[in-house]
Amino acid sequence: MNKNCVLTLAQKEFSDKLHEPGFFVLLAIFMGTLLIYLQSRTSDFWDVVQVIGVFFPLTGIALGYDGIIKEKNSKSLNVLLTHPVFRDNIITGKFLGISITLALMVFSSLTIIEASDFLISGKVAELDSLVRLLIFGIFTFLYLLTFAAFGLFASVWCKTEIESLTFGALVWINMCFALGPTIIMLASFASGQTLFDMTKEFASTVSSFYNISPLHHFAEVTVGDLDLSYYGGFHIQTDLYGFLDTRYSLSYLIGYYWQNVVILLILPFLFLAASYISFLRDDV
């Protein structure tokens, strides 16, 4: 893999995203939503995480859905492939550029909001609190990156930008809204019990099925809940409240949530691998 080529493509993708009006719209929505919920006296942090987990995957999809298709439609992809540039370099460069853009969106929003809160309230920032906030930002980034990587895969697999965006939106609806009720129904069939029984066997079966959901793993590490869905979700609050639970050390929480952390780390690269395979087989 040509590292210089990948970095050049990543820089171009990042620059293109920054010059798109849509980026600032997404940034304003992301930051505005966080600010409204964090400053609201009627909501707690669980509400903030729920909004991020259910609605913000659309921002990831919006960053990735046109990554390859726009190059195809503008014929720039054909020109690019006439140079000594391999297809995996293009996908890697696109993925890296999208990742940097998403990281800028997430961490700049959290930094500005937290700094504003310290200035307004006059609170003294504690190191442990800042570390926990950084960890929350990392998990948020990885979770949204999963959907951005899926958007990139959709841009390779689909033929038009509308088709890619529609495909991404359908997956988002199914993963963040319909999957919760579907899992409960499957668990009911598998265990022969219902939600109203609430036996340990039923709860264990539901937990096993939830492992296929990125939202579940994000919910576990941030608020210690099984699901964050608005309708039909199966909410089980454990004694731990994710990595923001300051009653426990980070080493203990890493040992407790290590499976969720590993899955959140792996998921974006699974979709990246799918993009590689699909693009290599694509007749451009």
Secondary structure, 3 states (H helix, E strand, C coil): CCHHHHHHHHHHHHHHHHCCHHHHHHHHHHHHHHHHHHHCCCCCHHHHHHHHHHHCHHHHHHHHCCCCHHHHHCCHHHHHHCCCCCHHHHHHHHHHHHHHHHHHHHHHHHHHHHHHHHHHHCCCCCHHHHHHHHHHHHHHHHHHHHHHHHHHHHHHHCCCHHHHHHHHHHHHHHHHHHHHHHHHHHHHHHHCCCCCCCCHHHHHHHHHHHHHCHHHHHHHHHHCCCCCCCCCCCCCCCCCCHHHCCCCCHHHHHHHHHHHHHHHHHHHHHHHHHHHHHHHCCCC
